[in-house]
Amino acid sequence: MAFPLITRQLALSLQKNVWLGASGCRYVSKTATKTQVEFDYNGPSMKTSVPGPRSQELTKQLGDIQNVGAVNFFCNYEESRGNYLVDVDGNRMLDLYTQISSIPIGYNHPALLKLMTNPNNLSTFVNRPALGILPPENFPDKLTESLLSVAPSGMTRVQTMACGSCSNENAFKSMFIWYKNKERGHSTPSDEDLRTSVINQAPGCPDLSILSFMGSFHGRTMGCLATTHSKAIHKLDVPTFDWPIAPFPRLQYPLEEFSRENAQEESRCLEEVEDLIVKWRQKGKPVAGIVVEPIQAEGGDNHASPDFFRSLRNICRKHGCAFHVDEVQTGGGTTGKFWAHEHWGVDDPADIVSFSKKLLTGGYFQKDELQPDKAYRIFNTWMGDPAKNLFLAEVLNVIRRENLLEEVTRSGKALLNGLYELQAQYSGILSRARGQGTFCAIDICDDETRNRILLKTRDKGVILGGCGDRSIRFRPALIFKEYHAHIFLNIFNDVLAQLK
Ligand SMILES: Cc1ncc(COP(=O)(O)O)c(C=O)c1O
């Protein structure tokens, strides 16, 4: 089934497309250099409003099987290419949301399709192993070639997992195990530890905690959910842990213009972090680790300064807690550096860095001392997927070969400058434009208008995502160029003009 698509896509990738620009667009900023993404389309093309009739029919059909409340529309992934997602009604949309920020180099990238045609890779796609017990011969080499080649500073160990939530879930467990070993002075549990652990009692199941921040999102599984504080709907009716929640800085943008006010806000939050660590120790629930996103994403694209994160790191050292940086959404190049924490300019950024999304496989890097020394303490059936490591190695080749991080910095500037201009023009609707690389966002005057803008923009051929109470977030693929930013800005301008 996959082969006709591969052949067709490879043929398409060899065609030289000429970029024509989205017809009928008004430019709000000067045209960017038109370097072409070879396998991309030349602009959005809309046949129906979205969801169109075929999408509606399929939603009804799926509704008889599952809850479809979150389904936007149905996709034609065979026809989707580069920065463009095609739906089942033949609408072709510029995708600035990319499957919740998880498509690194666009749809049907020829380099990835080519991997599928290599007979040497077939057994990796066909035989998914239980990696923890029966890894394939090439597994250490493939890890070295893919994940270890982008390991954060000071980390030489990586554990793969299936998704973002299970990466964080297991990273939390590693922090607890590390903390208890540190407390015991060795890694051998007592008989009482072993006996009580099976019946959910202390000391085997100790009352330890993880400190997280208001507005954060670390996943929806039980442990992660205890550290997720972005929306009630994620948490409602689910029992949770009594773990401390610190305020995350609420900064004013542009950051450069409010450095004094923002520094004050950050020290307020840092003081609160230290207070909570002391309080929870006194309560008998010591903080084993702090988890934080370099930019709070689902919670509304909330930024903090490198100073804030450096101070958090030092607070962890001072109080003997592990520092876990959740790069599930920020990792993979979208901020203009491979890891968002690289913007902090430190050699020892964290004890654990978790990832997923643009890295295609989930997992986490960790310091040597965080790795449990006994088998099965961190374990599940698949523990990742070697096929995803193959794709990731190729994604990294493309990123390097095509200097995509520089591209992200360039197109991110065009995007953010365009947002600043539109914000000045439509000051009653837009505010707080912000971003790093293409990881940008803007606030809309209210939730209802935000949702209306998202739908109208989609009907004009651009897919965007919401986050927080009333923000729009931009999460294009790394092959998003300046001219794509201009296509978007023109369409956004038209939508805003009609709202005014
Ligand atoms: C920062 C962060 N952590 C964790 C997760 C959870 O990842 P997943 O949805 O793959 O479980 C997400 C998902 O959006 C995320 O943005």
Ligand as a Chemical Component Dictionary entry (heavy atoms), coordinates in Angstrom:
data_LIG
# 
_chem_comp.id                   LIG 
_chem_comp.type                 NON-POLYMER 
_chem_comp.pdbx_formal_charge   0 
_chem_comp.three_letter_code    LIG 
# 
loop_
_chem_comp_atom.comp_id 
_chem_comp_atom.atom_id 
_chem_comp_atom.alt_atom_id 
_chem_comp_atom.type_symbol 
_chem_comp_atom.charge 
_chem_comp_atom.model_Cartn_x 
_chem_comp_atom.model_Cartn_y 
_chem_comp_atom.model_Cartn_z 
_chem_comp_atom.pdbx_ordinal 
LIG C1 C1 C 0 5.508 20.135 27.567 1  
LIG C2 C2 C 0 4.735 18.874 27.341 2  
LIG N1 N1 N 0 4.964 17.812 28.132 3  
LIG C3 C3 C 0 4.308 16.653 27.969 4  
LIG C4 C4 C 0 3.354 16.500 26.987 5  
LIG C5 C5 C 0 2.623 15.204 26.841 6  
LIG O1 O1 O 0 3.023 14.556 25.675 7  
LIG P1 P1 P 0 2.082 13.424 25.027 8  
LIG O2 O2 O 0 0.862 14.114 24.545 9  
LIG O3 O3 O 0 2.929 12.845 23.926 10 
LIG O4 O4 O 0 1.804 12.428 26.083 11 
LIG C6 C6 C 0 3.067 17.582 26.140 12 
LIG C7 C7 C 0 2.038 17.464 25.100 13 
LIG O5 O5 O 0 1.561 18.388 24.502 14 
LIG C8 C8 C 0 3.771 18.805 26.321 15 
LIG O6 O6 O 0 3.534 19.862 25.562 16 
# 
loop_
_chem_comp_bond.comp_id 
_chem_comp_bond.atom_id_1 
_chem_comp_bond.atom_id_2 
_chem_comp_bond.value_order 
_chem_comp_bond.pdbx_ordinal 
LIG C1 C2 SING 1  
LIG C2 N1 SING 2  
LIG C2 C8 DOUB 3  
LIG N1 C3 DOUB 4  
LIG C3 C4 SING 5  
LIG C4 C5 SING 6  
LIG C4 C6 DOUB 7  
LIG C5 O1 SING 8  
LIG O1 P1 SING 9  
LIG P1 O2 DOUB 10 
LIG P1 O3 SING 11 
LIG P1 O4 SING 12 
LIG C6 C7 SING 13 
LIG C6 C8 SING 14 
LIG C7 O5 DOUB 15 
LIG C8 O6 SING 16 
# 
